[in-house]
Structure formats: C-alpha cells, structure tokens
C-alpha cells in the first residue's frame, strides 16, 4: 500500500508573525534563515499579503515589493505564497478591475507562485477577476473558502462553493478557518465531502486560538487533505497556527510522509527563538495572544476580534460590558445575514455590537461600513437580511444586485496622475493606490531622506 503523504506550508514569514507580533518582523530578520527554510522540504512558504504590505510601509520603512524580490532570490525549491482579499486585495474596500489585474500581474512577476484568494462573504463574483489575472500572469490561483458556522453554513453550502470555485478556474482550494472553530469531526467530514466533489488539491488553514487545531489537522489529513498550514514553533500556537515540528513528528509517527527535514526544522526554530523573545521583551508580542481561548468556540469569534472588542470597551471605560458585547455579536451577525467573521466583516460586526450595547438602543448608531454592507457594496450577504433590519440601517435606500466592482470606474489613470511626482514604477503606483498616505510618505523619503524632517526651533540658553 502506498504511504500516505502530506505537504506543509510554513506561515512564520506572514501569518505566524502577523497573528502574534502584529506583522513586525523585518526583512533583515528573515534573510539569514531563508536558504535553510528553502531546503527544509516545505511545499510553500507564505511570505506576503495580508497585513505585511501595510506594515512594511507604515511601520518598518520597507518596500514590500523589495521584500518579495529578496525572498525570491533565496528561495528556489519551495513555492512562495501570498494572501489576497479578492476584490479588496490587501485593503478594506473594493478596487476597480484594472487595478486588481495589474496588482496580481506584478505580484507574480516579482516572485509569487501561489495567490490564495478569498472573499469575506464567500461571494464568487468577488474572486473571479483575481483568479483570471493570476492564471494569465502564470501564477497559481488558490480559491479559499472563509469557514464559519451558522444555520446556513452547512457542509453542503461549502461543497457547493468549492464546485463554483473550481468552475471559476481555481488551481487549488483552501478551507480558511480564521477563528480556529473547525472541529476535528467536521474537518474530517468537510474535507472528505470536498475531495469527493472536486478534482483539485485542497489545503487546510486554521488557527490554534481555541485549542483544537492540531486535532483538526490530524483529522483533515486522515480525510485526504493535500496541504496543511503550520508555523515554526517560536511563532506557533495561540492565535497563530500549530507548530510545524510537532505536527511533522505526530504525522510521521502515524506513517504519513511529510517530506520535512527535522534537523533543519530544529535549526529554523533555534534561529527564530531570539527574535520571538525580543518581541516578547519589547511588548510587540502580548502574552495574551499565546493563551488558549475556548470562548472562540462558544461565540464563533476570532481571537483577534476578541482582543479588539476588549480594547474598544476598555478605551470607552466600559470593560465590564465585555460579556454583554460577546452575547450581542451572534445576534448582530444573524441579523446581517450571517457574514463570516473575517476581515473586514469581523471588525464591522464587532463595532456594531459594541455600539448596540453602549447606547442601549440597537442600531441607533450605525457605522458607514455597515450601511454599505447592507446596500450590497461588499457583495451578497450569505443569508437574506430582513426588511425590518434593512429599514433600520438604510431606510428606503436601494440594495444593489450587481457585482460591487461593476460600479467602479478604472482607477489607474487617476493613481498615475496623483503619484507621478514620487512613484518610479508600476509597483510604486500600486503601493500608492493601496495605501496612499503610508506609501507617499515612504516613497518621498526614499527619494529625499530629509523631506519629512520638521523645521526645528532651537533655543540656546546661556548662563550668565
């Protein structure tokens, strides 16, 4: 009988440090270990996308495109992977098709092999252009299902979605469980059902937030998953992924071939430990994110959202309302058509829940993003929103029925015009289009290191 095998994607260079250390790892901290990572037997390394782009520009004074090029120079054996929010790309709003196509093309040209594309609402219309662009550029398009639970999010719903994504041209699929709520039993059932329904590879992604992720992976592998996402131990567990070494040892012990070199994994872990320790020492890693949070299973709320809610309430001097807000989240989510709690919907549902509790008058205050969501500007809600809730939030305004990006005019001409004084390449213009303030600041400083030095009034005090 042929020995069962599983491939690994290493997340330490993206989701691992995004989940634990607010994406603050610098390129110079990655470079010395890249060759070892490349020789360790990983199928792919996740290195880009998500919050890495914004953080490079805003906090690290780095060019995210240059980071990608540097990593590509060192990594020859493993594929490089990134995360893309469908028509939102790396931001929180829809971008026009011309911008999406150019961004995807340049991502592949600069070194990305696999683009994991997801939509917060699982609306296939919001993935189509990015999938087509990835394939046209010569990259692999991986369509990701945003996993959540509700009365409509059954395994049949996800299997139907998997079929739709395969028809859109996806080269592979991912189950993206951002909250760590995929239970071992359902992992086995869902992976089995999807593998029966489609002919393309299936990757499983979860977070260790709720304490069940390693068991979930074991069952997913038993059911026939092709790839799992893990993080090297110093950047594993808590709100990150299960540890690469632990999963590899457990699976090898079960007779599953991982293709990983355990000696090199130890070397990689030893390299990252002092970086992790430094992040802990300077407060970049809050020890709270390393804790197990079983409440995530009860409230179906991602770990990052739990901490955001607590900090919002603490800032308002209302931390004692935390449990009230947690009870409000599932109600708001149901009334809004059960959106998956993933960026940006998790933040939006959380903020609305906080407002409902603090005003003691539900939907008296409604953020603009929630109004746009109800109008259909983020895509189609998974379940219909009742007429009563619609009227409370948007009155008699119309709900759009088309793909949201169909309403957008081409954006590149304006971006080229506005950025012509400090952008020197398509990549610069794309950075500017995504994060105008951070990118303009970074690009002007790159051109003139002294541009942002404020004029200082120096007072000289002389003693007589």
C-alpha positions in Angstrom: 0.0 0.0 0.0 1.3 3.4 -0.9 2.4 5.5 2.1 0.2 8.5 2.7 1.8 11.9 2.4 1.1 15.5 3.3 2.6 18.8 2.2 3.3 21.7 4.5 3.0 25.4 4.1 5.2 27.4 6.6 3.4 30.6 7.8 6.2 32.1 10.1 7.1 34.8 7.5 3.5 36.0 7.1 0.6 34.7 9.2 2.7 33.4 12.1 4.2 36.8 12.9 1.0 38.7 11.8 -1.0 36.7 14.3 1.4 37.0 17.2 3.6 40.0 16.6 1.4 42.5 14.6 3.4 41.7 11.5 6.5 43.5 12.8 9.2 41.1 11.6 11.7 42.9 9.3 13.1 41.6 6.1 16.6 41.7 7.6 15.4 39.3 10.3 14.2 36.9 7.6 17.1 36.8 5.2 19.7 34.8 7.3 17.3 31.8 7.5 15.7 31.8 4.0 18.1 29.3 2.5 17.6 26.9 5.3 13.8 27.3 5.0 14.1 26.6 1.3 16.0 23.3 2.0 13.7 22.0 4.7 11.2 20.3 2.5 8.2 22.7 2.6 5.8 22.8 -0.3 5.4 26.5 0.1 6.3 29.5 2.3 3.7 32.1 3.0 5.6 35.4 2.7 3.4 38.2 1.6 -0.1 39.7 1.5 -2.4 40.1 4.5 -1.1 42.9 6.7 2.6 42.6 5.6 2.2 45.2 2.9 0.7 48.0 5.0 3.1 47.3 7.9 6.2 47.4 5.7 5.2 50.9 4.5 3.7 52.3 7.7 5.9 51.0 10.5 9.1 49.3 9.1 10.2 51.8 6.5 10.4 49.0 3.9 9.3 48.5 0.4 7.1 45.3 0.4 7.9 44.7 -3.3 11.6 44.7 -2.4 11.0 42.2 0.4 9.3 39.9 -2.0 12.2 40.2 -4.5 14.8 39.5 -1.8 13.0 36.4 -0.6 12.6 35.1 -4.1 16.4 35.4 -4.7 17.0 33.0 -1.8 14.0 30.6 -2.2 14.5 28.3 -5.2 12.8 25.0 -4.1 9.7 26.0 -2.2 6.8 27.9 -3.8 6.1 31.4 -2.5 2.5 32.1 -1.5 0.5 35.2 -0.6 -2.9 36.0 0.8 -5.3 38.3 -1.2 -8.7 39.5 -0.2 -10.4 39.1 -3.6 -11.5 42.4 -5.0 -10.3 44.1 -1.7 -6.7 43.0 -2.5 -4.9 44.0 0.7 -7.2 46.7 1.8 -10.8 47.1 3.2 -12.6 48.3 0.1 -13.2 47.1 -3.4 -10.7 48.1 -6.1 -11.5 48.5 -9.8 -10.7 45.6 -12.1 -7.8 47.5 -13.9 -6.1 47.9 -10.5 -6.7 44.3 -9.4 -5.3 42.9 -12.7 -2.2 45.0 -12.5 -1.6 44.2 -8.9 -1.9 40.4 -9.4 0.3 40.6 -12.6 3.1 42.4 -10.7 2.8 40.1 -7.7 3.6 37.1 -9.9 6.3 39.0 -11.8 8.0 39.9 -8.5 8.1 36.3 -7.3 4.7 35.0 -6.1 3.8 31.5 -7.2 0.5 30.9 -5.5 -2.1 33.5 -4.7 -4.6 32.5 -2.0 -7.7 34.5 -2.9 -10.7 34.8 -0.6 -13.8 36.9 -0.1 -15.2 37.8 3.3 -18.7 36.9 2.1 -17.7 33.9 0.0 -19.2 35.8 -2.9 -17.7 34.1 -6.0 -18.2 37.3 -8.0 -15.5 39.0 -5.9 -12.9 36.3 -6.7 -13.4 36.0 -10.5 -11.1 38.8 -11.7 -8.2 38.0 -9.4 -8.4 34.2 -10.3 -8.3 35.0 -14.0 -5.5 37.5 -13.6 -3.4 35.1 -11.5 -3.6 32.4 -14.1 -3.0 34.8 -17.0 0.2 36.0 -15.2 1.4 32.4 -14.9 0.7 32.0 -11.2 -1.5 29.5 -9.4 -4.9 30.7 -8.2 -6.0 29.2 -4.9 -9.6 30.0 -4.0 -10.2 30.0 -0.3 -13.4 29.2 1.5 -13.9 31.5 4.5 -15.0 28.9 7.0 -17.7 29.8 9.5 -20.7 28.2 11.2 -24.3 29.3 11.1 -27.7 27.8 10.2 -26.9 28.3 6.5 -23.1 27.5 6.6 -23.6 23.7 6.3 -21.1 21.3 4.7 -23.4 21.2 1.6 -23.0 25.0 1.3 -19.2 24.8 1.4 -19.1 21.9 -1.1 -21.3 23.9 -3.5 -18.9 26.8 -3.1 -15.9 24.5 -3.8 -17.6 23.4 -7.0 -18.2 27.1 -8.0 -14.6 28.0 -7.3 -13.3 25.1 -9.4 -15.5 26.2 -12.3 -14.1 29.8 -11.9 -10.7 28.2 -12.8 -9.1 27.8 -9.3 -6.0 25.6 -9.4 -6.5 24.6 -5.8 -8.8 25.2 -2.9 -8.2 26.2 0.8 -10.5 25.9 3.8 -9.6 29.1 5.6 -10.6 28.8 9.3 -9.6 32.2 10.6 -11.3 31.8 14.0 -10.0 28.3 14.8 -13.5 26.9 15.1 -13.3 24.0 12.6 -13.7 21.0 14.9 -11.8 17.7 14.3 -15.0 15.8 13.4 -16.2 18.4 10.9 -12.8 18.7 9.5 -12.9 15.0 8.6 -16.4 15.3 7.1 -15.9 18.6 5.2 -12.5 17.6 3.7 -14.0 14.2 2.7 -17.0 15.9 1.1 -14.9 18.5 -0.8 -12.4 15.9 -2.0 -15.3 13.8 -3.4 -16.8 16.8 -5.2 -13.8 18.4 -6.9 -10.6 17.3 -8.6 -8.1 20.0 -7.5 -5.8 19.9 -4.4 -7.2 21.0 -1.0 -5.3 22.9 1.6 -6.5 23.4 5.2 -5.7 26.5 7.3 -6.7 27.0 10.9 -5.6 28.9 14.0 -4.7 27.4 17.4 -6.8 30.1 19.2 -9.4 27.7 20.7 -7.0 24.8 21.5 -8.2 22.2 19.0 -6.2 23.0 15.8 -3.7 20.1 16.0 -6.5 17.6 16.3 -8.3 19.3 13.4 -5.3 18.9 11.2 -4.9 15.2 12.1 -8.5 14.5 11.0 -8.1 16.6 7.9 -5.0 14.6 6.9 -6.8 11.4 7.5 -9.7 12.6 5.3 -7.3 13.3 2.4 -6.2 17.0 2.7 -3.2 17.7 0.4 -1.6 20.5 2.4 -1.7 21.9 5.9 -0.5 25.3 7.2 1.8 25.4 10.2 4.2 27.8 11.9 7.7 27.0 13.2 7.4 26.7 17.0 8.6 30.1 18.2 5.8 31.7 16.1 3.2 29.0 16.6 0.2 28.4 18.8 -2.1 31.0 20.5 -3.7 33.0 17.7 -1.1 31.5 15.2 -1.0 28.0 13.6 0.0 24.7 15.3 3.8 24.1 15.4 5.4 22.7 12.3 7.8 20.4 14.2 5.1 18.9 16.4 2.7 18.2 13.5 5.5 16.7 11.5 6.6 14.4 14.3 3.0 13.3 15.1 2.2 12.6 11.4 5.4 10.8 10.7 4.7 8.6 13.8 1.3 7.8 12.2 3.0 6.7 9.0 2.4 9.8 7.0 5.3 11.1 4.9 5.8 14.9 5.4 8.9 15.4 3.3 10.3 17.7 6.0 13.9 17.5 7.4 13.5 17.6 11.2 17.1 18.6 11.8 16.7 21.7 9.6 13.3 22.4 11.3 15.2 22.5 14.6 17.8 24.9 13.1 15.0 27.1 11.9 13.3 27.1 15.3 16.6 27.9 17.0 17.0 30.9 14.7 13.6 32.3 15.4 13.6 31.9 19.2 15.7 35.0 20.0 13.5 37.1 17.6 10.4 35.9 19.3 12.0 36.6 22.7 12.9 40.1 21.7 9.3 40.7 20.5 8.1 39.5 23.9 10.6 41.6 25.8 9.7 44.8 23.9 5.9 44.2 24.1 5.4 43.6 20.4 4.0 40.2 21.4 1.4 40.5 24.1 1.5 37.3 26.1 -2.4 37.2 25.9 -2.2 36.2 22.2 -0.4 33.0 23.3 -3.3 31.9 25.6 -5.9 29.3 24.7 -9.3 30.9 24.3 -12.1 28.3 24.2 -14.7 31.1 24.1 -13.8 31.3 20.4 -15.7 28.0 20.0 -18.7 29.3 22.0 -19.1 32.7 20.3 -17.5 31.8 17.0 -15.4 34.9 17.3 -11.7 35.0 16.0 -9.1 35.6 18.7 -8.0 38.9 17.2 -11.6 40.1 17.3 -11.9 39.2 21.0 -8.9 41.3 21.9 -10.1 44.2 19.7 -13.5 44.2 21.4 -11.9 44.3 24.8 -9.6 47.2 23.9 -12.5 49.2 22.3 -14.5 48.7 25.6 -11.5 49.5 27.8 -10.9 52.7 25.9 -14.5 53.7 26.5 -14.2 52.8 30.2 -16.8 50.0 29.7 -14.7 46.8 30.0 -17.4 45.4 32.3 -19.7 45.2 29.3 -17.4 42.6 27.6 -19.7 39.6 28.1 -22.7 41.7 27.0 -21.0 42.5 23.8 -19.9 38.9 23.2 -23.6 37.9 23.6 -24.6 40.7 21.1 -22.2 39.6 18.4 -24.1 36.4 17.3 -27.4 38.4 17.3 -25.9 41.2 15.0 -24.3 38.6 12.8 -27.6 36.7 12.3 -29.5 40.0 11.6 -26.9 40.9 9.0 -27.2 37.6 7.1 -24.5 35.5 8.9 -21.4 37.1 7.3 -18.2 35.1 8.2 -16.3 36.9 10.9 -13.2 37.6 8.8 -11.6 41.0 7.8 -13.3 43.4 7.3 -16.6 41.9 8.4 -15.3 40.8 11.8 -14.3 44.4 12.7 -17.6 45.8 11.3 -19.9 43.3 13.2 -17.8 43.8 16.4 -18.1 47.6 16.2 -21.8 47.5 15.6 -22.2 45.1 18.6 -20.2 47.5 20.8 -22.4 50.4 19.7 -25.6 48.5 20.3 -24.6 47.6 23.9 -23.1 51.0 24.8 -26.0 53.1 23.5 -28.5 50.6 24.9 -30.5 51.3 21.7 -29.9 48.7 19.0 -28.8 50.2 15.6 -29.3 53.8 16.9 -25.7 54.4 15.8 -24.6 52.6 12.6 -21.1 52.8 11.1 -20.9 53.8 7.4 -19.3 50.5 6.5 -22.3 48.6 7.9 -24.6 50.8 5.8 -22.6 50.0 2.7 -22.6 46.3 3.5 -26.4 46.3 3.8 -26.6 48.1 0.5 -24.7 45.2 -1.1 -21.5 47.2 -1.7 -19.3 44.4 -0.2 -21.2 41.6 -2.1 -24.1 39.4 -1.4 -24.9 38.6 2.2 -24.8 34.8 2.8 -28.5 34.8 4.0 -31.1 37.5 3.2 -31.3 40.5 5.5 -34.8 41.1 6.8 -36.8 44.1 5.6 -37.0 45.3 9.1 -33.3 45.4 9.7 -32.6 46.9 6.3 -35.0 49.8 7.1 -33.4 50.4 10.5 -30.0 50.7 8.9 -30.5 52.2 5.4 -34.2 53.3 5.4 -35.6 53.1 1.9 -32.3 53.1 0.0 -31.8 50.6 -2.8 -29.8 47.5 -2.4 -27.5 46.8 -5.4 -27.8 43.4 -7.2 -24.7 43.6 -9.4 -21.1 42.7 -8.6 -19.9 45.7 -6.5 -16.8 46.3 -8.6 -19.0 46.8 -11.7 -19.9 50.2 -10.2 -16.3 51.3 -10.2 -14.6 53.3 -12.9 -11.0 52.4 -13.9 -8.7 53.7 -11.1 -5.2 53.5 -12.6 -5.3 56.8 -14.6 -6.0 58.9 -11.5 -3.4 57.0 -9.5 -0.8 57.5 -12.2 -1.6 61.2 -12.2 -1.6 61.7 -8.5 1.6 59.7 -7.9 3.7 60.9 -10.8 6.0 63.1 -8.7 7.2 60.4 -6.4 6.4 57.0 -7.9 9.0 55.4 -10.2 7.5 52.1 -11.2 4.2 50.3 -11.5 4.9 48.7 -8.1 5.2 52.2 -6.6 1.9 53.3 -8.1 0.3 50.1 -6.8 1.6 50.8 -3.3 0.3 54.3 -3.5 -3.1 53.2 -4.8 -3.5 50.7 -1.9 -2.1 52.8 1.0 -1.9 56.4 -0.2 -0.6 58.1 2.9 1.8 55.4 4.1 3.2 54.9 0.5 3.5 58.6 -0.3 5.4 59.1 3.0 7.7 56.1 2.3 8.3 56.9 -1.4 9.1 60.6 -0.8 11.5 59.7 2.0 13.2 57.2 -0.3 13.7 59.9 -2.9 14.8 62.5 -0.4 15.8 61.3 3.1 15.3 64.7 4.5 11.9 65.5 3.1 10.0 64.9 6.3 12.4 66.4 8.8 10.5 69.2 10.6 12.0 72.6 10.9 13.2 72.8 14.5 13.4 76.0 16.6 16.5 75.7 18.7 16.6 77.8 21.8 20.1 78.3 23.1 20.2 79.0 26.8 23.3 80.8 28.1 24.3 81.0 31.7 25.5 84.4 32.9 
